[in-house]
């Protein structure tokens, strides 16, 4: 049995009672890549995990969420690559006025020219315009996480897009950044494929491996609960050793 942190259920979230609300801030390069969202302009904010081109599953998830015009669907990045149709996912998000995504490490690979971007040449400007972080209230959405050894003002773009274990060279052996992170802000993240969605007072993990045949996950910030749909099929194999039990840290 893996108990959640104090004040939050394993399937839900914390209301941060007694916690001072803090607007996340960055310095330098990241300040320009930080998008601030006024939560009062939206009835509900949904945060969605890594879609990786799984357009059918994303449509299934949106059918479950039924987002209204005044809601916001906010993605943790990695809309593209690995799955069947990253371009369709990207086009859906960029053409929908109530959808927004931060960039993931896979969008960054296009921006940096590490992988061919032939199908994305005409939307390259959109990729470059994607923020590295988005915040609403005292919550922060990034692709991978933050390094808990440093202040938010000292994070790098690489930290936000690639952080997993601390120290990084430990890879999938952990410990993982969210094990020692104590906030604020509360960080919503993807990147690390989890065996199940994960919510503590200060971290919410949303990559549940849809592209690997598992689930696509969203977090309903109003209801403080997860919403999931199953993958239609696996599109890419992943070794079990690279699927993380997010509660294993409780047994360390």
C-alpha positions, -999 to +999 in steps of 0.1 A: +000+000+000+015+033-010+000+062+010-003+097-005+011+128+011-008+145+038-039+163+028-045+147-006-062+115-018-044+092-042-070+098-068-075+135-063-058+166-051-053+191-023-072+222-017-040+238-002-059+248+029-037+270+051-011+274+023-001+309+010-009+312-027+023+319-046+025+329-083+054+310-098+081+332-112+112+325-133+142+346-142+160+354-175+152+332-205+125+312-188+106+343-178+100+350-215+089+314-220+065+315-191+028+319-198+006+332-170-031+322-171-058+340-151-078+311-136-108+334-131-113+335-169-120+298-170-148+278-154-126+246-153-090+239-162-081+204-174-045+194-176-037+166-200-007+142-201+015+133-231-006+127-262+023+117-285+002+118-317-026+096-303-054+116-320-081+090-316-075+087-279-074+124-275-108+127-292-120+100-268-107+119-238-123+152-250-156+134-254-153+124-218-143+159-206-168+178-228-149+211-223-170+242-227-160+274-243-151+289-210-130+259-199-093+255-207-076+223-218-039+226-210-014+201-222+020+192-207+036+189-241+048+160-263+018+164-285+040+150-313+062+120-322+061+083-314+023+079-321+003+077-353-005+114-361+013+141-342+004+166-368-034+160-362-029+165-325-009+196-330-034+211-354-063+203-330-046+221-301-034+251-321-068+256-338-089+254-306-094+286-287-098+268-254-067+246-258-031+254-250+001+234-246+035+240-231+064+225-252+078+191-244+112+177-252+098+163-284+087+197-297+121+210-286+138+183-308+120+198-338+130+234-328+166+224-323+167+205-356+176+172-339+149+153-358+134+160-393+104+183-391+091+179-427+054+176-418+057+206-395+076+231-416+045+253-421+038+254-383+074+258-372+066+293-359+039+278-337+063+253-322+088+281-315+061+301-298+051+274-274+059+283-238+081+262-216+059+267-186+023+279-179+009+289-145-025+295-130-029+305-094-003+286-074+000+258-099+027+253-126+025+232-157+058+220-173+067+190-194+090+171-172+095+187-138+118+209-119+151+202-101+142+203-064+178+211-054+174+246-069+150+275-066+125+281-094+144+312-104+175+290-110+159+263-133+169+259-169+150+251-200+166+217-199+154+212-164+117+218-174+119+196-204+141+167-193+141+163-154+134+128-142+158+114-116+179+135-092+207+133-100+199+130-137+224+102-144+203+078-122+177+076-151+149+052-143+166+040-111+155+072-092+150+088-068+127+109-089+124+147-086+089+146-072+100+124-043+118+153-026+100+183-040+081+202-014+067+232-033+052+256-038+041+258-066+022+226-073+037+212-104+017+193-131+041+172-153+044+144-179+075+130-195+081+101-170+058+073-179+039+062-148+021+030-140-008+052-127-016+089-124-001+105-094-012+134-071+003+147-040+001+181-024+029+195-047+031+172-077+006+158-103+020+132-128+000+127-160+020+106-185+004+072-182+018+058-214-010+062-239+013+057-269+025+025-253-010+010-251-019+022-216-041+053-209-044+090-217-050+110-186-063+144-177-067+161-143-099+181-136-088+209-114-123+218-103-134+183-094-098+174-082-099+141-100-084+122-128-102+113-161-087+085-182-094+068-215-077+036-227-054+035-257-069+019-288-037-001-292+001+001-284+019+023-310+054+019-295+069-007-272+082+003-238+101-019-214+085-024-181+116-011-164+109+023-179+074+025-165+076+041-130+055+032-100+050+068-087+043+055-052+074+033-048+092+062-030+069+056+000+087+023+004+122+036+001 
